[in-house]
């Protein structure tokens, strides 16, 4: 059988170990929260970067679309001119 002194030592050691376990649990929770916060920040930064890149690409698409419309308009003017000259040549003969 254990003596009173041994029981008191065992209780003290048990309490110390419980406290150490709680401190370790809290440290792990804090580390997990810190990692999650860092991951969320990185994810939000990446979303912002992708959003900015998509906006830039959208602007390039609009610019290209406007250039194409201008070029098609120019081609129509040239084609109408050729058509008019062809008709004038045919009618003039």
Backbone as CSV, one residue per row, in Angstrom:
resi,resn,N_x,N_y,N_z,CA_x,CA_y,CA_z,C_x,C_y,C_z
1,UNK,0.818,-1.178,0.000,0.000,0.000,0.000,0.873,1.257,0.000
2,UNK,0.360,2.286,-0.635,1.114,3.521,-0.733,0.932,4.357,0.532
3,UNK,1.973,5.025,0.902,1.884,5.878,2.096,1.227,7.205,1.717
4,UNK,0.864,7.958,2.722,0.232,9.261,2.514,1.146,10.173,1.704
5,UNK,2.423,10.105,1.989,3.399,10.929,1.295,3.460,10.549,-0.191
6,UNK,3.477,9.241,-0.468,3.503,8.766,-1.859,2.233,9.183,-2.600
7,UNK,1.093,9.126,-1.934,-0.182,9.520,-2.542,-0.171,11.010,-2.884
8,UNK,0.349,11.807,-1.967,0.417,13.248,-2.192,1.347,13.545,-3.365
9,UNK,2.484,12.861,-3.431,3.410,13.038,-4.556,2.754,12.622,-5.865
10,UNK,2.038,11.511,-5.840,1.370,11.010,-7.039,0.290,11.988,-7.507
11,UNK,-0.495,12.538,-6.557,-1.507,13.544,-6.902,-0.858,14.794,-7.496
12,UNK,0.207,15.224,-6.882,0.920,16.409,-7.371,1.452,16.192,-8.782
13,UNK,2.046,15.022,-8.998,2.572,14.700,-10.338,1.432,14.605,-11.353
14,UNK,0.309,14.023,-10.951,-0.854,13.911,-11.832,-1.371,15.290,-12.206
15,UNK,-1.482,16.172,-11.250,-1.943,17.544,-11.510,-0.972,18.280,-12.431
16,UNK,0.320,18.096,-12.171,1.321,18.749,-13.013,1.194,18.257,-14.461
17,UNK,1.014,16.954,-14.624,0.856,16.390,-15.967,-0.430,16.885,-16.637
18,UNK,-1.517,16.998,-15.874,-2.773,17.527,-16.423,-2.586,18.963,-16.908
19,UNK,-1.910,19.764,-16.080,-1.648,21.152,-16.463,-0.792,21.220,-17.729
20,UNK,0.221,20.380,-17.783,1.096,20.356,-18.950,0.314,19.928,-20.207
21,UNK,-0.566,18.953,-20.056,-1.397,18.503,-21.179,-2.309,19.628,-21.650
22,UNK,-2.917,20.351,-20.719,-3.797,21.476,-21.080,-3.019,22.570,-21.801
23,UNK,-1.821,22.883,-21.301,-0.989,23.889,-21.946,-0.625,23.446,-23.372
24,UNK,-0.293,22.180,-23.517,0.055,21.643,-24.841,-1.152,21.694,-25.774
25,UNK,-2.331,21.318,-25.260,-3.555,21.389,-26.067,-3.805,22.821,-26.530
26,UNK,-3.655,23.779,-25.608,-3.882,25.185,-25.949,-2.861,25.665,-26.974
27,UNK,-1.618,25.244,-26.834,-0.586,25.630,-27.796,-0.910,25.061,-29.176
28,UNK,-1.357,23.813,-29.211,-1.724,23.202,-30.497,-2.904,23.944,-31.114
29,UNK,-3.915,24.279,-30.300,-5.061,25.052,-30.804,-4.606,26.395,-31.371
30,UNK,-3.723,27.071,-30.640,-3.211,28.368,-31.108,-2.442,28.217,-32.422
31,UNK,-1.611,27.175,-32.498,-0.859,26.931,-33.737,-1.793,26.647,-34.906
32,UNK,-2.821,25.849,-34.669,-3.794,25.535,-35.719,-4.506,26.808,-36.163
33,UNK,-4.927,27.626,-35.205,-5.596,28.888,-35.552,-4.681,29.802,-36.351
34,UNK,-3.405,29.869,-35.969,-2.448,30.716,-36.674,-2.242,30.214,-38.115
35,UNK,-2.118,28.900,-38.276,-1.944,28.328,-39.610,-3.200,28.569,-40.453
36,UNK,-4.372,28.369,-39.863,-5.619,28.611,-40.599,-5.737,30.072,-41.012
37,UNK,-5.381,30.985,-40.121,-5.458,32.414,-40.447,-4.491,32.746,-41.582
38,UNK,-3.295,32.192,-41.532,-2.325,32.411,-42.613,-2.827,31.852,-43.925
39,UNK,-3.423,30.677,-43.871,-3.956,30.063,-45.081,-5.097,30.902,-45.655
40,UNK,-5.992,31.384,-44.779,-7.095,32.239,-45.242,-6.564,33.511,-45.890
41,UNK,-5.553,34.100,-45.281,-4.951,35.312,-45.837,-4.350,35.031,-47.212
42,UNK,-3.579,33.951,-47.312,-2.989,33.586,-48.602,-4.069,33.334,-49.648
43,UNK,-5.134,32.658,-49.249,-6.222,32.355,-50.174,-6.904,33.634,-50.647
44,UNK,-7.157,34.563,-49.733,-7.782,35.831,-50.103,-6.875,36.656,-51.005
45,UNK,-5.578,36.652,-50.728,-4.640,37.361,-51.594,-4.624,36.760,-52.996
46,UNK,-4.661,35.442,-53.066,-4.672,34.769,-54.376,-5.964,35.061,-55.128
47,UNK,-7.088,35.069,-54.401,-8.366,35.421,-55.039,-8.306,36.831,-55.612
48,UNK,-7.733,37.753,-54.850,-7.600,39.134,-55.314,-6.713,39.222,-56.541
49,UNK,-5.605,38.477,-56.533,-4.698,38.477,-57.676,-5.400,37.931,-58.915
50,UNK,-6.138,36.856,-58.747,-6.864,36.257,-59.871,-7.939,37.217,-60.368
51,UNK,-8.614,37.874,-59.451,-9.644,38.846,-59.822,-9.028,39.992,-60.631
52,UNK,-7.867,40.484,-60.178,-7.178,41.559,-60.897,-6.736,41.094,-62.285
53,UNK,-6.215,39.882,-62.342,-5.775,39.330,-63.627,-6.960,39.172,-64.577
54,UNK,-8.077,38.698,-64.050,-9.276,38.533,-64.876,-9.772,39.887,-65.379
55,UNK,-9.706,40.910,-64.530,-10.122,42.256,-64.949,-9.223,42.758,-66.076
56,UNK,-7.918,42.525,-65.936,-6.978,42.932,-66.982,-7.252,42.218,-68.289
57,UNK,-7.530,40.920,-68.193,-7.840,40.158,-69.409,-9.147,40.641,-70.033
58,UNK,-10.109,40.974,-69.195,-11.393,41.484,-69.698,-11.178,42.791,-70.458
59,UNK,-10.322,43.666,-69.941,-10.007,44.923,-70.623,-9.331,44.665,-71.966
60,UNK,-8.424,43.693,-71.992,-7.756,43.341,-73.255,-8.761,42.802,-74.268
61,UNK,-9.708,42.004,-73.802,-10.736,41.451,-74.701,-11.580,42.582,-75.273
62,UNK,-11.987,43.525,-74.420,-12.779,44.656,-74.909,-11.989,45.484,-75.924
63,UNK,-10.708,45.701,-75.630,-9.859,46.469,-76.538,-9.734,45.757,-77.886
64,UNK,-9.493,44.461,-77.844,-9.377,43.675,-79.075,-10.693,43.684,-79.837
65,UNK,-11.794,43.561,-79.130,-13.118,43.588,-79.763,-13.354,44.929,-80.465
66,UNK,-12.963,46.016,-79.795,-13.126,47.344,-80.398,-12.242,47.486,-81.641
67,UNK,-11.012,46.987,-81.574,-10.119,47.036,-82.737,-10.696,46.228,-83.898
68,UNK,-11.252,45.063,-83.588,-11.851,44.230,-84.640,-13.038,44.949,-85.268
69,UNK,-13.879,45.565,-84.448,-15.019,46.315,-84.995,-14.541,47.428,-85.917
70,UNK,-13.489,48.130,-85.512,-12.934,49.202,-86.343,-12.404,48.643,-87.661
71,UNK,-11.655,47.556,-87.566,-11.103,46.950,-88.795,-12.213,46.441,-89.705
72,UNK,-13.230,45.804,-89.146,-14.352,45.339,-89.972,-15.056,46.510,-90.629
73,UNK,-15.203,47.612,-89.898,-15.804,48.818,-90.474,-14.967,49.330,-91.635
74,UNK,-13.653,49.355,-91.453,-12.758,49.793,-92.529,-12.854,48.871,-93.744
75,UNK,-12.926,47.580,-93.496,-13.049,46.620,-94.603,-14.371,46.842,-95.338
76,UNK,-15.452,47.087,-94.606,-16.752,47.345,-95.247,-16.674,48.593,-96.135
77,UNK,-16.005,49.638,-95.646,-15.869,50.870,-96.434,-15.097,50.582,-97.716
78,UNK,-14.002,49.845,-97.599,-13.209,49.504,-98.788,-14.028,48.647,-99.743
79,UNK,-14.744,47.649,-99.197,-15.561,46.757,-100.048,-16.668,47.550,-100.735
80,UNK,-17.307,48.472,-100.005,-18.349,49.298,-100.627,-17.759,50.153,-101.746
81,UNK,-16.557,50.673,-101.503,-15.886,51.458,-102.534,-15.596,50.622,-103.764
82,UNK,-15.102,49.422,-103.566,-14.816,48.515,-104.687,-16.108,48.161,-105.403
83,UNK,-17.149,47.862,-104.628,-18.440,47.526,-105.229,-18.964,48.710,-106.049
84,UNK,-18.863,49.905,-105.502,-19.328,51.105,-106.206,-18.527,51.301,-107.492
85,UNK,-17.193,51.164,-107.408,-16.352,51.299,-108.607,-16.673,50.229,-109.645
86,UNK,-16.935,49.018,-109.199,-17.263,47.920,-110.115,-18.589,48.210,-110.820
87,UNK,-19.569,48.630,-110.043,-20.883,48.957,-110.629,-20.736,50.124,-111.603
88,UNK,-19.984,51.142,-111.229,-19.792,52.309,-112.087,-19.077,51.899,-113.379
89,UNK,-18.102,51.008,-113.252,-17.385,50.540,-114.445,-18.302,49.749,-115.358
90,UNK,-19.126,48.871,-114.760,-20.040,48.047,-115.552,-21.105,48.923,-116.210
91,UNK,-21.669,49.841,-115.460,-22.736,50.704,-115.981,-22.156,51.693,-116.996
92,UNK,-20.961,52.161,-116.772,-20.335,53.124,-117.652,-19.949,52.530,-118.982
93,UNK,-19.860,51.257,-119.116,-19.479,50.636,-120.402,-20.607,50.531,-121.320
